[in-house]
């Protein structure tokens, strides 16, 4: 769960330059962030599956293990998305405050 959360945060920072941050786009950003994180988790499950096919005594686990891993991956990705949203909202608020200060300076003649 935490490993995937960290992976999701890392993926966000990789794709961050390509994202224009606007408050009305939080849902879209969340979907992209969570799906990117889940993709990493799915890749891990594919590797585990290949290992379970190639090596008889592998200790990977069965379907229950896979299902629990996917659930933990989703939780980790959602926690990461929550933290990212918190950061984005803070940055949007700071940008709005800076813009408001600029407008007030112009109106005051500074």
Protein Blocks (a to p, Z undefined) as FASTA:
>chain_A
ZZmmmmmmmmmmmmmmmpccdfklmmmmmmmmmmmmmmmmmmmmmmmmmmmmmpmblono
pfklmmmmmmmmmmmmmmmmmmmmmmmmmmmmmmmmmmmmmmmmmmnoZZ
